[in-house]
Amino acid sequence: MTETSVRFPIDLGAYKSIALDPTKPTLTDDEREALKANTQLCRDAIVFFTATGAARGVGGHTGGPYDTVPEVVILDALFRGAADQFVPIFFDEAGHRVGTQYLMAALHGELPVEQLMHYREANSKLPGHPELGLTPGVKFSSGRLGHMWPYVNGVALANPGKAVFCLGSDGSQQEGNDAEAARLAVAQHLNVKLIIDDNDVTIAGHPSKYLPGFTVAKTLAGHGVKVLEGDGEDIDSLYSRIHEAINTPGTVAVINKRPMCVGIEGLEGSTHGHDVISVEKAIAYLEKRGYTDAVAVLKSIETPKNPYKFLGIGSKWDSNRNVFGDAVVSVLSRMSEAERKENVLVIDSDLEGSCGLKKIHDAHPEVFLPSGIMERGNLSAAAGFGMAKGKQGIFATFAAFLEMCISEITMARLNYSNLLCHFSHSGIDDMADNTCHFGINNFFADNGLDDGYDTKLYFPADANQMKACVESVFFNPGLRFIFSTRSKTPILLNAEGGELFGDGYTFTPGKDEVIREGTAGYIVAVGDAVYRALDAVERLKQEGIDVGLINKPTLNVVDEEAIAKIGASPFVIVVEAFNRKTGLGSRFGSWLLERGLTPKYAYLGTHEEGCGGLWEQFPHQGIDPVGIMAKVKQLVG
């Protein structure tokens, strides 16, 4: 864990550790003032330490934990006043509200207060979502929306007689998992108390606009949940409703209406409040509150830079996740508006700005459908649109959520759908959100039988190849999955210094590509591992080890010509950011053996919990150039 000698500039010792009696329906004046003071103190602290994440460039989601402070400090006081009546854990469906967990751990003396200033920094053990066993004081793991309430149901079943709280949101309530959780909780009379922040804001918009007709209160009431709705900023109303929930048998939802980032100038009510507060806005907030030392700390933080200089790449770096959108727009722009409306449907799951779909939304809104946080239903809708010949459904989300859609992918395949899926945030690079958001099980998308409807997985290595890939496969029938990273990747160069996938390049599905020839053995790399492997190859050649490099942009198809070439060499090393247990490396060795090819074989991939930060994830897993070179030298002997 990263250590610091800088004092935390906000006095958390001012937090009032009051105890509330859950049998009393109203607050005393002293209790009310203590809760209000605690709320303000915690909100100030959250603005400050999440802004340290902004200053370091690792992001950090300020709005969620900031908004839910009033209910958290009430629960904290109730846990202190009647510990035997509750499971004293702040279970939270929105894992990005992890600032709450870290702050409470610090207030309870389980985490050094100064550690908060290393929020989401690499190796600080404060990743962007809570991970049980990693961070002192964190009592559960959470990351993907809609996954916590079903789990909390089980906690309630294991703790009869005790109330279990689950902090929720209007975003998490859009997930189908929560509908299933509601039915079980009501049917079994589980003593689950939902505390839901309903601020009408998610990443890409306002649920009241993109899901008109949906309300959290009516949905939960329809499942049979008792609903207590009110103003989340009125401390007396909030406490009264929590008190009623505690003293009502069974499942109860306390729904708190408030604007996002209430009281923060420039963020209140805005979708921008969902992510981390900017340093500029944090400084303005803290100056207004008189925290001059906190402002000085923020101004002193420098963004860490990766000092490594890669060989074999150009000076330009681009974001493949956005290039995907540009490439689709290019294809659509060659069609008439009538043709687009008739034959193409793009469905978003509240991540259009993160997956490149905003480019399509802006250029061709007639084919764009903004939808909620319901990946399974949205993928199936896109697949259903693409059921007829000539029609094309397009869907995108984070690669981590691909695991949620396996059954829907199977049904799309069985119905011969034409579906183009873009899964961004593949791998681990730039993933301060850490392990729960790693997109490392992408091969799960290829879950059909050998004689099934065609499914291909593509992972372009740079922006040029992404454009060429989309152009090549856009009109192909069947299921096509294109992967991209959260991070930018550099333009790859050929041995002569020109752009490898520049003018004249055509992407050929199923074709492996020789990036560098070699006699000592070959590295087979995919996606953002390619440029790192290329650097390793260039450096090894300088050391006299003549290693070759193969780019495998079609992940799940064996190129017979290429594998014969690779298999005849002294060794083969597969390098990828995918899960070592489920990725390319776990099957490439079998492909070699099936063909009677027996080179020395090794595969490098993601194999342990993340370290937070950004570019630091690759060396942490040993799949950076240093790790690749070490493995080559081990095989060479």
N, C-alpha and C positions, 0 to 999 in steps of 0.2 A: 504493500500500500504506500502511495506517495506521501511523503511527510512535508510539512511546511513549518517555518518559524514565524510566519506572519500571523498576527493575532486576528481572530474573526472580528470584524469591525462593528458588529451589531451585538449588543449585550443580551445574549439569550438567557442569562441568569435572571433577567427581569420577568421571565415566564412564570406565571402564577399557577402552582400545582394544586389547584383546588379539587375538591371531591364533591360530586353531585349525588344526591339521593334520588334514585329513579322512582321512588314512590311519591315524590313531591311534584305536582303538576306545574308549578310556577317557579321562577327564579327570584331570589332576593336581590336587593339593589347591589349588594357587594358581589354576588355571583355574576350578575349581569355585567357589571363594570369589569370584573376580572376576565370574563369571556371576551368582551369587546377589546380589552387591552391585549389579550393573548392573540386574538385574531389579527390585530394590526401589526403586532410584533412579528408574527409568523409570516404574514404577507410581505412585510419589509424584507425579512430574511430570504424568502423565496425569490423575490425580485433580484436581490443581490447575488445569491450564489448560482441561480440559473443563468444570470447574465455573465458570470465568469465562463460559462460554457459558450456563450455567444462570442466573448472576447477571444477564446481559443479556437473558434471556428468549428466546434463540435455540436452546436445546437443545444437543445435542452428543454423545450416545452414548459413555458412559464404559466400559461393561462389555466391549465387544469388544476394543478396543485394550489395555485393562488386562489382560484374560485372556491374550492371546497374547504378552505381553512375553517370557516365557522362551524361546520358540522364535525370536522375532525377534532377541534378543541373541545367541543361538547362531548364527543365520544370518549376522548382522553380523560375528561373529568368523571364521566360515568364509570369507566373502567377502574378508576382510582377509588370511586365511592362504593362500588359493589362488584368487586372482581369476580366473586363466585357466581354471579348471575349471567356473565357474558364470556364468550371466547374473546379475549382482549387483543384482537388483531384487526388492523385496518385493511381488511381485504379490499382490493380495488380492481375493478374490471379494466380500467384504463391504465395500462402499465406505464404509459408515458407520463402519468402523474407521479412518477417515482420520487420527485422532489419531496412529496409528503412523507414517504417512508424514510428517506434520509434525514429529514428535519426531525421527525419524531424520534428516530434512533439517537440523534444527537441530544435532543432534549431529555431523553431517558438515560443518558450517560453511556450508551452502548457504542457510540461512534464519536471519535474526537471531533469537536465542533469545527476546528480548523480544517478538517478533512473536507468539509462541504465546499471549500474554495477550489477543490480539484474535481468538481462535478464533471463527469463524463470524460475526464482526461484519461489518456492511456495508462494502464496499470494502476489506476487509483482505486479500483474495485468499487466504483460508483457509476456503473453503466446506465444507459438511458431507459432501462426497464429493470424492475427489481429481480434479483436472482438469489434464491434461498441458498445459503451456504457460502456465498461469495462475500457478501457485505455484512459486517457486524450490525446486529439490530434488525435486519430485514427478515421477516418471518414467513414470506411466501414468494413464489415466482409468478410473474404476470407479464403478459406481453401482447397477446393477440386479443382483440376485442371480442366479447361474447363468450370467453372461455372461463371466466372466474365464477359467475353465478352458478353454473352447473356443478363446479367443484365445491363451492360453498355449501350447496345442498348436501353433499356428502359429509362435509364437516359438521353440519347441523345434525345429520343422522348419527354421527359418532359422538355427539355431545348433547344427548337428550336433557331437556330442562334448562339449557342455556340458550340465550339469544346469540345469533351470529350475524354480524353486520357485513354488508357488501356495498361498497361505494360504486355507483354506476354512473352512466351518462346517457344522454339522448343518442349519442353515437353508438355506444355498445348495445343499446336496446334495439338497434336496427338489425343486429345479427340474429339469425335463426336459432342459434344455440340458446339464446335467452328465452325465446318462446317455448322451447322444450323444457328449459329449467323452470319456467313459471308453472307449467302444467304439473310437473312433478312436485314442486314445492306446495302448491295448493292442494293437490290430491292427497299428499301425505301430511298435511298440516304442519309443515316444517317451520321452525321458529327462526326464519330468516327475515332480517330487516334490511330492505334496500334503501340506500340514501342516494338519490339520483340527482345529479347536477344537470338541469335542463335549460341550457343557455341558447339553444337554437343555433349553434355554431359547430361545424365540423371543419375538416381541413380545407375542402374545396368550396364550401358554401353554407347555406342555411337550410336545414331540413324542411322548414315550413315552405320553402320555395321548390326544392327538388323532389320532395316527397309530400306534396299537398294531400291532405287527408289523413296522414299519419300523425298520431299524437301518442306520447309515452303513456299518459294517464289513461286514455281510453283503451289502449292496447292491453295494458296490465289489468285494468278493470275487467276487460273481456275474458281474461284468463281466470278471473275469480280472485285476483289480488286486491286487498283493501288498499285504497289510494288516499294519501293525505298530501294535498298539493298546496303550496304557498310560497311566500317570498323568502328566498334563501338568505337575504341580507337583513331580515328582521329577526334579531336574535331571540326575542321572546316567542314569536311565531314558530321559529325553527325548533326551539327547545320543546315547545308545547306539542308539536307534531311528533318529534322523536320520543317524547314521554308517552304519548298515546300509542305509538307503535310498540314500544317496549311492553306496555301494559295491555296490549291486545294479543290474544293467542293467535298463532299462525303467521303466515307471510304477509308483511305489510310493506308498502312502498311509500317512502317520504320523498316527494318530488319537489325540488327546490328551483324555483324560477329566478333567474338573475341574468344580466348581460355578461358576456365574456369579459374578463379582466376589468370588472367594475372598479371605477376610480382611477384607472391608469390612462392618462391623457394620450390620445393617439391610438390606443388599442381597444378601449371599451367597445364591446359589441362587434368587433371586427374579427374576421377569420384569421387575421395575422396574429391574434392573441393565442391561437392554438399552439404555435411553435414558440421558440425562445424569444424573449424580449430583446430588442436590439440594445447594444451598449449605449447608444445615444439616448434612447427612451428610458433606459434604466438609470442613467446618470441624472436625467431630468427629474425622474421620480424621487431618487435618493436625495438629490440636492434639496428638493422641496420638503423632504422629511428631515433634513438637517444631518444626514449621514455623510459628512465630509471625508471621513476615513474610508468608508466603503467606496466612495467615488474615486479616491486616490488609488485604491487597490485595483479597481476596474481599469483605470487609465494606465496602470503599470504592467498589465498582462500583455504578453506578446503571443501571437499565434504561432504554434510550433510548425516548422517547415521540415519536410523530408529532405535531408541533405544529400541523399543518394542521387548520383547523376547516371542515368541509364544510357547504355549504348544501343545503337540500332534503331533509334527513334528520331522523329523530327521534333521541331520546337512547338508544334501545334498540338494541343490536347483538346478533346471534344467530349461531350456528354452523349453517349450512345442512347441513353433513355430518351433524350429529347430529339436526337437524330432520327429515331424510329418514327416519331410524329412527323418530322419534316419529310421523311421518305414516303410515308403514307399520303401526306398532303400532295406530294409531287405526283403520285399515281392517280389520286382522285381528281386532281386538277386537269387531267387529260380526258376526263369524262364529262359529259354534260350534267347539269344539275338534275335533270330528270333521270338520267341513268344512275347517278349516285343515290338518289332517293329510292329508286326502285330496287337497287341491288346491294347496297352497303348499309350496315347499321353498326355504329360504334357505341358501346356501353361502358360507362365509367362507374367506378365504385368509390367515389369521393377522393380519388388520388390523381386526377387529371394532370395536375402540375408536377407530379413526381414521376409519371410514367410516359410523358410525352404526348398524352392525349389532348392537352390544352391546345397544342398546335393545330390539331384537327378541329377542335371545338371552335377556335377562332376563325379558321379558314373556311370550314364547311359545316356550319351549325345545323344544316338541314339533315345531316346523317348522324348527328351526335345526340346521345341520350344521357344526360347527367342523372345518376341514380345514387342510391344510398350505400351504406356499408353492409353489403349483402353479396359477397363474392360468389357464393354457390348459385344463388338465383340469377344473378346477372350473367354469369358464364353460360348457364343453361339457356337464358333468353337469347343471348348472342348466337349460341349454337342452333337454337330453334329457328331463328331468322335465316341462318345459313343452311337449312335443311334442303331447300330446293336447289336444283342445278343452276349455276350462274349467280346465286346469291352468296353474300359474304358477311359473316358476323365477325366483329373485331372486339376483343376484350382485353383489358390490361389491369394488373394489380402488382403488388410486391411478390417476389418469388417465394418468400416465406409462407405466403397464403396459398401457394399452389397445393400444399399438402392438404388444405381444407377442401379442395375441389376434385379429388380423385374420382369419386363416384360420378360426379357430373361429367367429367371428362370421358369416363367409360360410356355413359349414356349418349353423349355427343358422337362418340365413335360408332356405337351400335346403330345410331340413326343416320349415319353417313353424312354428318354435318360438314359444311365448309366453314371452318373456324380458325381465325388467325389470332393467337394469343401472344401478348407481349408481357413477359414477367420481368420487371425491372428489379433493381436491388438484389440481383443474383450474386451469390458468393458472399464475401465478407468484407470487401474493401470499403473504407470510409463508413463503417457501420458502428457508430457510437452507441446505437440502440442495443447492440451486442447480441448475445446468443439467440434469443427468441426471435430476432429479426434476420438471422442469417438465412439466405436463400440457398441452401446447400443440398436439398433433396429433389432437385429438378428432374432427375431421371424418373421420378414417380409418374410424370406425365406420360411416359411411354409404357403404359400398363396393359396394352392390348395383346392379343395373340398373334402368332406369326402370320396367320392368314387374315388378320383383321384389316379394317379400313386404315389406309395409310396415315401414319403419324411420324412426323419428323421434328427433331429438336435441333435448333440452331443457336449458336453462340458466337456472333461476329467479334472479331478481335480488335477492330478499331472503327472509327466513324465511316471511313470509306467503304469498309466491308459491310457495315450495317446498311448503308444506302443500297449497295449492290444486292444484298441478301433480300431486302424487302421488295426491290424491283423484280427479282428473280422468282420469288415464291408467292407473291401477292395473289395471283389468280390461280394458283395450283389448287386442286380439290383436296379435301381431307383436312386433318388437324395439323396445324403448323404452330410450333411454339418457338418464339424468338426471345432470347434472353439478353439482358443488358445489366450493367452494374450501376450502383449508385454513384460511384466515382467516375471522374473523367478518365479517359484513356488516351495515350498518345498515338499519333499517326505512325505506323510501322514503315520502315525503310527497307528496301532490298539491299543486296550486297554492294550495289553501285551507288547507293545513296538516294535513289529515287523512291517515290511513294509506292509501296508494295501493292496496294490495291487502288492505284490511281487510274488515270485515263487508259482506256482499253481493257480494263479488268472486267470480267464477267463472273458472277458467282454461280458455281455449279453445285446444286444439292448433292450430298453424298460424296463429294470429292475432297480428300485430304490434300493439303498444300505443303510443298517443301519450301520452307522459309530459308533454311541454310542447309547445304549438303554437309555430310560428315562421314568419316571412316571409322571413328572410335566407337560410335553408337549414336542413338537418337533420343532426343527428348520429344515427347508428344504433349503439347500443351493446348489449353482451351481458354477462350475468353480473355480476361484480364491477366491470366497467368502467362499469356503468349509474350507480351513485351518484357516481362520479368525473365522468362526463360531465354528470350533473345539476348538480353543483356548478359546472362550467365554464359550462353554459348559464345558470344563475342569475347568475353574475358577468358574463357577456357581455351579458345583458339590462340589467344595471345600467349597463353602459358604452354602451348604445344599440345593441347588435348583437342583433337579435331572432332568435335561433337556436332551433329546435325540437329535441326529443329523442324518438327512437323506441326502445322496448325491443323486442328481438327474441328472445323466450324460446324459440321453436321455430326452431332454427338453420338447418335444411336444407329448409324449405318456404317457397316464395314466396307471400306474402300479396298478391294482385293489387291489391286496393284500396289497401293501404298503399304498395306500390311505385309505383303511379301517382301518389299524393300526393307521395311523396318525390322521385320523378323529375321532377316539374314544378317543383321548387324550384331556386333558383340553384346550390346546391352540396349534396353529400352527403359526409359523412365517416363511415366505419365505424371504431369503436373497440372493440378486444378485447384480451385477454391471450393469445390463441392465436397460433400461428406465422404471421407475415405471408405465408409461402409456401403455407400449407395451410388457413388459417382462412377466416372469413366474408368478409373483405375481398378475398380472392383470387378470389371468385366473384360477389360482389354487383355489381361493375361490369359483368360479363358479363350478369347478369340485367337490368340497366338497358338495356344496348345491344340485347339481344334484343327489347326492347319499344319500341325507338326513342326511349328517354329519354336525354338527353345533358346532365345537369348537370355542373358541375365535380365531379371525384371524387378522393377521397384515402382511404387507409386506414392506420390506425395499429395496430401489433401488436408482439408480441415478435419481436425481430430480431437480438439479440446475446446473447452469454454473460452469465450473471447476475452480480450484484455481491454476493451473499450477503445477510445481514441478513434483515429481514422486510418491512415496508411499503416499504422503500427500493427494492425491485425495480421498482415501477411508475414512479417518476420516472426511474430508471436507463434504462428503455426508452422514455421520452418519452410515456407513455400516462396520466400523471397529469393533473389539471386544468390545470396550467401548460402541459404539452405539447399538450393538446387545444386550449386557447385560442390558443396560438401558431399551430397549424395552421389554425384557423378564420380568424384574422386574415390569414394568408397567402392563403387562398382568397378572402376578401372583398376584399383588395387595398387 
